[in-house]
Amino acid sequence: MSSSGAGSQWAARGPGPLPPRQRTPDYPKRRGAGGQDQGLTGQARVSEWAIHALIIINKAGGLVYQRTFTENGLNQLSTNDYLVLAGTFHGIHAITARLNPHKRPSSPTSRPEVSSGLEVLETENFRMQCFNTLTGTKFLLFTETTQANVDVTMRRVYELYCDYVMKNPFYQLEMPVRCDAFERRLWSYIREINSR
């Protein structure tokens, strides 16, 4: 989505004002196409390219990891709210996987394609994208609606998870993720994306 004027990038999101946001000292300046600071006119704006949060849900629907990367993006939720969100999404994902119509196999010896369930949920304020692994672990990434290459970002997050969590000899499957190396690499990768 290209924007010709300062306010036109928000016009595509739909009617209504943006929720008020405050700029904090540690909130990085966002740079425009020419490298100039887009600044804050009227209300504070989050960059068009922002990853707000990551949630990892185990195959049983339990929350194993949750991090918020922007202070001024999504509303802050309590730990209990994140647990409810994980369980609710797990149930909705299972239902949508069953609702998807079956595709007939191309030949009698091939298997029908397995339905994937809910993959993207987009609102006027954010996009939630789900990556479901073959083992049933779900990665939910909350981004701006204009965020590009979310699939590439999801793949990279999954690679980091595999390299630093799954290869950690002290990590127990289906348990909460507590791995400092994963945290550092993930924060570094997301910070790089959010600073573009």
Wavefront OBJ file of the C-alpha trace (Angstrom):
o trace
v 0.000 0.000 0.000
v 1.497 3.290 -1.011
v 0.597 6.573 0.570
v 0.793 9.919 -1.137
v -0.016 12.157 1.809
v 0.662 12.110 5.523
v -2.873 11.085 6.465
v -3.746 8.930 3.459
v -2.058 5.832 4.869
v -4.701 5.737 7.590
v -7.646 6.324 5.261
v -7.394 2.780 3.886
v -7.948 1.317 7.350
v -11.561 2.347 7.584
v -13.588 4.992 9.353
v -12.994 6.232 12.851
v -10.052 7.753 14.658
v -7.019 5.799 15.709
v -6.785 5.062 19.422
v -4.631 7.617 21.235
v -1.056 6.495 21.873
v 1.729 8.116 23.834
v 5.353 8.356 22.784
v 7.760 7.126 25.423
v 11.493 7.936 25.596
v 12.457 4.407 24.498
v 9.992 4.405 21.588
v 12.151 4.544 18.434
v 11.605 7.179 15.770
v 10.076 5.825 12.584
v 11.745 6.720 9.320
v 9.978 7.492 6.074
v 11.022 6.334 2.609
v 13.629 9.092 2.321
v 15.037 8.452 5.794
v 13.337 11.465 7.367
v 11.470 11.158 10.679
v 7.746 10.799 10.068
v 7.196 12.387 13.458
v 3.977 12.567 15.379
v 1.223 14.787 14.066
v -1.952 14.876 16.128
v -1.900 11.354 17.479
v 1.114 9.116 17.829
v 1.365 6.525 15.093
v 2.902 3.084 15.092
v 4.963 2.346 12.013
v 3.274 0.708 9.054
v 5.822 -2.053 9.547
v 5.455 -3.278 13.085
v 5.302 -6.666 14.705
v 3.378 -6.276 17.939
v 3.342 -9.673 19.633
v 4.108 -13.380 19.371
v 2.181 -16.185 21.036
v 3.156 -19.857 20.901
v 0.474 -22.440 21.717
v 1.233 -26.122 22.302
v -0.726 -28.944 20.666
v -3.074 -29.192 23.648
v -4.017 -25.505 23.448
v -1.832 -24.308 26.308
v 0.096 -21.061 26.189
v 3.841 -21.806 26.208
v 5.240 -18.425 25.149
v 3.991 -14.845 24.878
v 5.896 -11.630 24.210
v 4.827 -8.122 23.271
v 7.331 -6.180 21.165
v 5.697 -2.735 20.933
v 4.382 -0.730 23.842
v 2.160 1.422 21.671
v 0.600 -1.242 19.469
v -2.039 -3.539 20.891
v -3.882 -3.118 24.165
v -2.013 -4.711 27.043
v -3.560 -7.954 28.276
v -3.111 -9.751 31.567
v -1.525 -13.192 31.785
v -4.953 -14.707 32.351
v -6.255 -13.010 29.181
v -3.400 -14.541 27.183
v -4.209 -17.988 28.596
v -7.865 -17.558 27.586
v -6.815 -16.285 24.139
v -4.594 -19.332 23.579
v -7.309 -21.804 24.565
v -9.984 -20.012 22.562
v -7.832 -19.787 19.444
v -6.933 -23.471 19.729
v -10.651 -24.376 19.731
v -11.507 -22.030 16.857
v -8.565 -23.341 14.844
v -9.766 -26.935 15.339
v -13.318 -26.023 14.279
v -12.194 -24.123 11.179
v -9.970 -27.036 10.166
v -13.025 -29.297 10.185
v -15.261 -26.782 8.374
v -12.908 -26.510 5.420
v -14.276 -28.514 2.468
v -12.299 -31.607 1.472
v -10.436 -31.495 -1.794
v -10.671 -34.643 -3.828
v -7.353 -36.423 -4.400
v -5.983 -36.134 -7.920
v -5.469 -39.879 -8.133
v -6.957 -42.847 -6.256
v -3.628 -43.615 -4.543
v -2.950 -40.094 -3.226
v -4.273 -38.817 0.073
v -6.656 -35.870 0.320
v -5.042 -32.569 1.303
v -5.284 -31.882 5.034
v -7.122 -28.667 5.875
v -5.097 -26.088 7.768
v -7.753 -24.224 9.724
v -7.670 -20.508 10.488
v -4.515 -18.920 9.085
v -5.137 -15.144 9.000
v -7.473 -12.898 10.947
v -7.401 -9.270 9.836
v -9.127 -6.321 11.478
v -8.805 -2.633 10.729
v -6.188 -2.313 13.511
v -4.038 -5.448 13.266
v -3.469 -8.752 11.502
v -3.037 -12.065 13.308
v -1.291 -14.755 11.304
v -1.066 -18.377 12.419
v 1.648 -20.842 11.489
v 0.709 -24.396 12.453
v 3.591 -26.871 12.617
v 3.295 -30.555 11.771
v 3.460 -31.358 15.504
v 0.471 -29.101 16.250
v 2.342 -26.189 17.799
v 0.841 -22.875 16.687
v 2.707 -19.600 16.279
v 0.494 -16.488 16.324
v 2.083 -13.290 15.096
v 0.255 -9.978 15.607
v 1.329 -7.320 13.086
v 0.186 -4.110 11.443
v -2.241 -4.772 8.599
v 0.284 -3.392 6.104
v 3.187 -5.558 7.291
v 4.833 -7.244 4.316
v 6.496 -10.670 4.187
v 4.797 -12.038 7.290
v 5.318 -15.603 6.005
v 9.070 -15.022 5.861
v 9.022 -13.587 9.373
v 7.018 -16.567 10.671
v 9.466 -18.998 9.093
v 12.402 -17.189 10.703
v 10.709 -17.173 14.121
v 10.065 -20.911 13.732
v 13.729 -21.486 12.795
v 14.820 -19.589 15.916
v 12.412 -21.694 17.991
v 13.820 -24.908 16.526
v 17.449 -23.833 16.931
v 17.293 -22.386 20.436
v 14.336 -24.063 22.146
v 13.901 -27.501 20.622
v 17.660 -28.184 20.563
v 18.007 -27.090 24.190
v 18.606 -30.254 26.247
v 16.917 -28.681 29.288
v 13.648 -27.825 27.538
v 10.700 -30.136 28.217
v 8.167 -30.487 25.415
v 4.794 -28.771 25.825
v 6.106 -26.714 28.764
v 6.555 -22.905 28.902
v 9.561 -21.645 26.936
v 12.288 -20.262 29.181
v 15.370 -19.963 27.010
v 17.542 -16.838 27.178
v 19.274 -17.501 23.842
v 15.881 -17.720 22.093
v 14.727 -14.503 23.800
v 17.855 -12.588 22.752
v 17.782 -13.762 19.122
v 14.034 -13.204 18.800
v 14.195 -9.680 20.280
v 17.112 -8.839 17.984
v 15.275 -10.099 14.895
v 11.984 -8.335 15.728
v 13.796 -5.100 16.663
v 15.472 -5.167 13.244
v 12.083 -5.507 11.505
v 10.364 -2.865 13.639
v 13.133 -0.319 13.081
v 12.762 -0.369 9.264
l 1 2 3 4 5 6 7 8 9 10 11 12 13 14 15 16 17 18 19 20 21 22 23 24 25 26 27 28 29 30 31 32 33 34 35 36 37 38 39 40 41 42 43 44 45 46 47 48 49 50 51 52 53 54 55 56 57 58 59 60 61 62 63 64 65 66 67 68 69 70 71 72 73 74 75 76 77 78 79 80 81 82 83 84 85 86 87 88 89 90 91 92 93 94 95 96 97 98 99 100 101 102 103 104 105 106 107 108 109 110 111 112 113 114 115 116 117 118 119 120 121 122 123 124 125 126 127 128 129 130 131 132 133 134 135 136 137 138 139 140 141 142 143 144 145 146 147 148 149 150 151 152 153 154 155 156 157 158 159 160 161 162 163 164 165 166 167 168 169 170 171 172 173 174 175 176 177 178 179 180 181 182 183 184 185 186 187 188 189 190 191 192 193 194 195 196
